[in-house]
């Protein structure tokens, strides 16, 4: 190896060593950035009351054993949505804060704010004023009562808090959970499909030896009990076009021993909305999700367990021959 090449290798080695030392003693030794602390000193479990005000509209919720809407109507609250709100309040952080030059906060959408959210925790009331979206990015302006500062937060964190009445309401059409259901009746015209659950699983009522696909029945009940309301039709006069006077389907669920019974009546399609329906859980007609309707069987045979004949192959379903 000649001297020229040796000097080249040494130079490369020095560069590599320099980069290593720089990363070790400058970048890696850089003190970690201080994490931004939540603005509100509150835990989700401490919050007992919630209030939204948008102009003249006021929504109030109170926690007894569970969360309930008490204004502008009395209704159960959606537990998943409420959990998101409570977590959002306890974790609310500012991406940026600054002191406005004057008292006029119009440019921030805070004079007046379109939404004011207040809550009570341990007897103390706190308030958040949500303003306009920033000119750049997805952040929104907001203020916390008791401070003159204006804050910026990512839009998704404030969206979690800025909920309307429909979002806050419980929307499941059945209170029963899948594991509680032990009888199912599906009425359509003059036809009725009746199933019941015993220690051996699901079977057609009156024919316990007729094998049904447990997975198909369980999947249907799971989806059925999860159906949600898209719109409440309180205050609207029911009309024949809703199809509830002569319903297409009437679905009845029962727990063991008939301790609890719930019914869902399905009407006509609501254009671009879903399906008109009436649930025993609510006092008015509603519009519900409609995609699952196609999964309602027309014959019990659609839920039968397919058994293999001698020869070992399950017959192909009608319409799939030759596939």
C-alpha positions as CSV (number, residue, x, y, z in Angstrom):
1,X,0.0,0.0,0.0
2,X,1.5,3.4,-1.0
3,X,1.5,6.5,1.2
4,X,-1.1,8.3,-0.9
5,X,-3.7,5.5,-0.4
6,X,-2.8,5.3,3.3
7,X,-3.6,9.0,3.8
8,X,-6.9,8.6,2.0
9,X,-8.0,5.7,4.3
10,X,-6.9,7.8,7.3
11,X,-8.9,10.7,6.2
12,X,-12.0,8.6,5.8
13,X,-11.5,7.0,9.2
14,X,-11.2,10.5,10.8
15,X,-14.5,11.6,9.1
16,X,-16.3,8.5,10.4
17,X,-14.9,8.9,13.9
18,X,-15.9,12.6,13.9
19,X,-19.5,11.8,12.9
20,X,-19.7,9.2,15.6
21,X,-18.4,11.5,18.3
22,X,-20.8,14.3,17.2
23,X,-23.8,12.0,17.4
24,X,-22.6,10.6,20.8
25,X,-21.8,13.9,22.5
26,X,-24.1,16.3,20.8
27,X,-27.3,14.7,19.5
28,X,-27.6,11.8,21.9
29,X,-26.7,14.0,24.9
30,X,-29.3,16.6,23.9
31,X,-31.8,16.9,26.8
32,X,-35.3,15.5,25.9
33,X,-37.9,18.1,25.1
34,X,-40.3,18.8,27.9
35,X,-43.7,17.1,27.3
36,X,-46.6,19.5,27.2
37,X,-48.8,19.0,30.2
38,X,-52.7,18.8,29.9
39,X,-54.4,22.2,30.4
40,X,-57.2,20.9,32.6
41,X,-56.5,19.4,36.0
42,X,-59.2,16.7,35.8
43,X,-59.6,12.9,35.6
44,X,-62.4,11.3,33.6
45,X,-63.9,9.7,36.6
46,X,-64.2,13.0,38.5
47,X,-66.5,14.6,35.9
48,X,-70.2,14.5,36.9
49,X,-71.9,17.0,34.6
50,X,-71.3,18.1,31.0
51,X,-72.8,21.0,29.1
52,X,-72.6,22.1,25.4
53,X,-73.9,25.5,24.3
54,X,-74.1,26.6,20.7
55,X,-76.0,29.8,20.5
56,X,-79.5,29.1,21.9
57,X,-79.0,25.3,21.8
58,X,-78.1,23.7,25.1
59,X,-77.2,20.1,25.7
60,X,-76.8,18.9,29.3
61,X,-75.7,15.5,30.6
62,X,-75.5,14.2,34.2
63,X,-73.9,11.1,35.6
64,X,-76.0,9.0,38.0
65,X,-75.3,5.3,37.7
66,X,-74.7,5.9,34.0
67,X,-74.5,9.1,31.9
68,X,-77.9,10.5,30.8
69,X,-78.9,13.4,28.7
70,X,-81.2,15.7,30.6
71,X,-81.5,18.7,28.2
72,X,-83.1,19.2,25.7
73,X,-84.6,15.7,26.2
74,X,-84.2,12.8,28.6
75,X,-82.3,9.9,27.0
76,X,-79.4,7.5,27.6
77,X,-76.0,8.7,26.5
78,X,-73.7,6.7,24.2
79,X,-71.0,5.3,26.6
80,X,-68.3,5.0,23.9
81,X,-68.8,8.6,22.8
82,X,-68.8,9.9,26.4
83,X,-65.6,8.0,27.1
84,X,-64.0,9.8,24.2
85,X,-65.2,13.2,25.5
86,X,-64.0,12.5,29.1
87,X,-60.6,11.3,27.9
88,X,-60.4,14.2,25.6
89,X,-61.0,16.7,28.4
90,X,-58.4,15.1,30.7
91,X,-55.8,15.0,27.9
92,X,-56.4,18.3,26.2
93,X,-53.1,19.9,25.3
94,X,-52.1,23.1,23.4
95,X,-49.8,23.0,20.4
96,X,-49.2,26.7,20.9
97,X,-50.3,29.5,23.1
98,X,-50.1,33.3,22.9
99,X,-51.5,36.5,24.4
100,X,-53.8,38.4,22.0
101,X,-53.0,42.1,21.5
102,X,-56.4,43.3,22.5
103,X,-59.8,42.1,23.8
104,X,-61.3,41.6,20.4
105,X,-61.0,37.9,19.6
106,X,-63.0,38.0,16.4
107,X,-60.1,36.8,14.2
108,X,-59.9,33.6,16.3
109,X,-63.6,32.9,16.1
110,X,-64.0,33.6,19.8
111,X,-66.2,36.7,19.8
112,X,-68.5,35.0,20.5
113,X,-67.4,31.3,20.3
114,X,-69.6,28.9,18.3
115,X,-69.3,26.3,21.0
116,X,-68.8,26.5,24.8
117,X,-68.2,23.3,26.6
118,X,-68.4,23.3,30.4
119,X,-68.1,20.5,33.0
120,X,-68.3,20.0,36.7
121,X,-65.8,17.9,38.6
122,X,-65.6,17.7,42.4
123,X,-67.9,20.8,42.7
124,X,-65.7,22.9,40.5
125,X,-67.0,24.2,37.1
126,X,-64.5,24.6,34.2
127,X,-65.2,25.9,30.7
128,X,-63.7,25.7,27.2
129,X,-64.5,28.0,24.3
130,X,-63.9,26.6,20.9
131,X,-63.3,29.0,18.1
132,X,-62.4,29.0,14.4
133,X,-60.0,26.9,12.4
134,X,-56.6,28.3,11.9
135,X,-55.8,29.7,8.4
136,X,-53.0,27.1,7.9
137,X,-53.3,23.4,8.9
138,X,-56.0,21.6,10.8
139,X,-55.6,23.3,14.2
140,X,-58.4,25.3,15.9
141,X,-58.3,28.2,18.4
142,X,-59.7,27.8,21.9
143,X,-59.7,29.4,25.3
144,X,-59.9,28.0,28.8
145,X,-62.0,30.0,31.3
146,X,-59.8,31.9,33.8
147,X,-57.0,32.6,31.3
148,X,-56.7,35.4,28.7
149,X,-54.4,33.2,26.5
150,X,-55.6,31.9,23.2
151,X,-54.5,28.3,22.4
152,X,-54.1,26.2,19.3
153,X,-54.9,22.5,19.3
154,X,-55.0,19.9,16.6
155,X,-58.5,19.7,15.1
156,X,-59.1,16.1,15.9
157,X,-58.6,16.6,19.6
158,X,-61.3,19.4,19.7
159,X,-63.5,17.4,17.3
160,X,-63.6,14.7,20.0
161,X,-65.1,17.2,22.4
162,X,-67.4,19.2,20.1
163,X,-70.2,16.7,19.8
164,X,-73.8,17.2,18.7
165,X,-77.0,15.7,20.2
166,X,-77.2,12.8,17.9
167,X,-73.6,11.8,18.6
168,X,-74.1,12.0,22.3
169,X,-77.3,9.9,22.3
170,X,-77.3,6.1,22.8
171,X,-78.2,4.8,19.3
172,X,-78.3,1.0,19.7
173,X,-81.8,-0.3,18.9
174,X,-81.5,-3.2,21.3
175,X,-80.3,-3.0,24.9
176,X,-79.7,-6.8,24.9
177,X,-76.2,-8.1,24.3
178,X,-75.6,-11.1,22.0
179,X,-74.9,-13.4,24.9
180,X,-78.2,-12.5,26.6
181,X,-80.4,-13.5,23.6
182,X,-81.9,-17.0,23.9
183,X,-84.9,-16.7,21.5
184,X,-85.2,-15.1,18.1
185,X,-88.4,-14.7,16.1
186,X,-88.4,-13.2,12.6
187,X,-91.9,-12.4,11.2
188,X,-92.4,-11.5,7.6
189,X,-95.9,-11.6,6.2
190,X,-97.4,-14.9,7.1
191,X,-94.0,-16.6,7.6
192,X,-92.2,-16.9,11.0
193,X,-88.7,-18.2,11.6
194,X,-88.2,-19.1,15.3
195,X,-85.0,-20.1,16.9
196,X,-84.1,-20.9,20.5
197,X,-80.9,-21.6,22.4
198,X,-80.4,-24.6,24.6
199,X,-77.3,-26.2,26.2
200,X,-76.6,-27.7,22.8
201,X,-76.6,-24.4,21.0
202,X,-79.0,-22.8,18.6
203,X,-81.8,-24.8,16.8
204,X,-85.1,-24.2,15.1
205,X,-87.9,-24.0,17.7
206,X,-89.7,-27.3,18.0
207,X,-87.0,-29.2,16.1
208,X,-84.0,-29.5,18.4
209,X,-82.5,-32.3,16.2
210,X,-82.3,-30.1,13.1
211,X,-78.6,-28.9,12.9
212,X,-78.0,-25.2,12.4
213,X,-74.8,-23.5,11.8
214,X,-73.9,-22.0,15.2
215,X,-71.4,-19.6,13.7
216,X,-74.0,-18.2,11.2
217,X,-76.7,-17.7,13.8
218,X,-74.2,-16.1,16.3
219,X,-72.8,-13.8,13.7
220,X,-76.4,-12.6,12.7
221,X,-77.4,-12.0,16.3
222,X,-74.1,-10.1,17.0
223,X,-74.7,-7.8,14.0
224,X,-78.4,-7.4,14.8
225,X,-77.9,-6.3,18.4
226,X,-75.3,-3.8,17.2
227,X,-77.6,-2.0,14.7
228,X,-77.7,1.7,15.4
229,X,-80.0,4.7,14.8
230,X,-79.0,7.2,12.1
231,X,-81.8,9.6,12.8
232,X,-84.6,10.0,15.5
233,X,-87.9,11.1,14.0
234,X,-89.3,12.7,17.2
235,X,-91.9,15.3,16.5
236,X,-92.5,14.1,12.9
237,X,-95.9,12.7,12.0
238,X,-95.7,9.1,10.8
239,X,-96.8,8.6,7.2
240,X,-97.7,5.4,5.3
241,X,-94.6,5.9,3.1
242,X,-92.5,4.9,6.1
243,X,-93.9,1.4,5.8
244,X,-94.4,0.8,9.5
245,X,-98.1,0.2,9.4
246,X,-97.6,-3.0,7.4
247,X,-94.0,-3.7,8.2
248,X,-91.8,-5.9,6.1
249,X,-90.2,-7.6,9.1
250,X,-90.8,-7.8,12.8
251,X,-87.9,-9.1,14.8
252,X,-88.4,-10.2,18.4
253,X,-85.6,-11.0,20.9
254,X,-86.1,-12.7,24.3
255,X,-83.8,-13.6,27.1
256,X,-83.9,-16.9,29.1
257,X,-87.3,-17.4,30.8
258,X,-88.7,-14.4,29.0
259,X,-87.4,-11.9,31.6
260,X,-86.6,-9.3,28.9
261,X,-88.2,-8.9,25.5
262,X,-87.4,-6.4,22.7
263,X,-88.8,-5.8,19.3
264,X,-87.6,-4.1,16.1
265,X,-90.0,-3.4,13.2
266,X,-88.6,-2.7,9.8
267,X,-90.3,-0.4,7.3
268,X,-89.5,1.0,3.9
269,X,-86.2,2.4,2.7
270,X,-85.5,6.0,3.7
271,X,-83.9,7.6,0.6
272,X,-80.2,8.2,1.1
273,X,-80.6,7.6,4.9
274,X,-81.2,4.0,5.7
275,X,-84.3,2.2,6.8
276,X,-87.4,3.4,8.6
277,X,-87.9,1.4,11.8
278,X,-89.6,1.3,15.2
279,X,-87.7,0.0,18.2
280,X,-89.3,-0.9,21.5
281,X,-86.4,1.0,23.1
282,X,-87.5,4.4,21.7
283,X,-90.9,6.2,21.8
284,X,-90.7,7.4,18.2
285,X,-89.9,6.1,14.8
286,X,-86.3,6.1,13.7
287,X,-84.1,5.7,10.7
288,X,-81.5,2.9,11.1
289,X,-78.6,1.4,9.3
290,X,-79.8,-0.8,6.4
291,X,-76.9,-2.8,5.1
292,X,-77.5,-5.8,7.4
293,X,-81.1,-6.3,6.2
294,X,-79.9,-8.4,3.3
295,X,-78.6,-10.9,5.9
296,X,-82.0,-11.8,7.2
297,X,-82.7,-15.3,6.1
298,X,-85.9,-16.0,4.1
299,X,-85.8,-19.7,5.0
300,X,-84.4,-21.6,7.9
301,X,-82.4,-23.7,5.5
302,X,-80.0,-20.7,5.0
303,X,-78.9,-21.3,8.6
304,X,-78.7,-25.1,8.4
305,X,-75.3,-26.8,9.0
306,X,-74.0,-28.2,5.7
307,X,-73.1,-31.8,6.3
308,X,-70.9,-33.8,3.9
309,X,-72.7,-36.7,2.2
310,X,-71.0,-40.1,1.6
311,X,-68.0,-39.3,-0.6
312,X,-66.9,-36.4,1.6
313,X,-67.9,-33.3,-0.5
314,X,-70.4,-30.8,0.6
315,X,-72.9,-30.1,-2.2
316,X,-72.5,-26.7,-3.9
317,X,-75.1,-24.1,-3.1
318,X,-77.6,-23.3,-5.7
319,X,-76.3,-20.7,-8.2
320,X,-72.7,-21.7,-7.6
321,X,-72.6,-24.8,-9.7
322,X,-69.8,-24.9,-12.1
323,X,-67.9,-22.2,-10.3
